[in-house]
Amino acid sequence: MAGNAGFTLLELMAVLVVIGLAAGIVMPSVSTGLQRWRLRAAALEMNAMLKFTRTQAVAKRQAFQLVLDRSRNLYWLDQTNAVLDAEQAHEKGIRLLALPSGVRFGAVALGGQEIFADELGVVFSPYGTTTGSSIQVVNERGHGYQITLDQVTGLSALRPIGQRD
């Protein structure tokens, strides 16, 4: 007769220890990668929304603004004569966009001046021009992206800040 087939308790414990060590090494890397992905996705979405705001202003031949609510990490597209308030925007049926957890607005400059207000609007004229703005989307460590808007063309450029390339 053949001997008993199977694994000893010691062998099973050794396999579980190896799996635990591998998971302990891989999980921080996965977590960091996920945070980096969220940050990049938030910056790309903000950049796309700025481009859309410019397009709406040109297409409808009226000024539009992308409103930033820095205290709640919300932003939305609205007309320039609107009040800068998230509750009123929500009541009007405007879709509020939120930055993901762990991501926030960093420094914001309009017309070359850093703005510290909690709520502000980045305005695009019917010609697609803007005041020349820059918006930072950052994580808790200050890593992130800066979106810079050209004053004359209204076109945006996205570049990383505080990160190793």
Buried (B, 14 or more C-beta within 10 A) or exposed (E): EEEEEEEEEEEEEEEEEEEEEEEEEEEEEEEEEEBEEBBBEBBBBBBEBBBEBBBBBBEEEBBBBBBBBBEBBBBBBBBBEBEBEBEEBEEEEBEBBEBBEBBBBBEBBBEEEEBEEEBBBBBBBEBBBBBBBBBBBBBEEEBBBBBBBBEEEBEBEBEBBBBEE
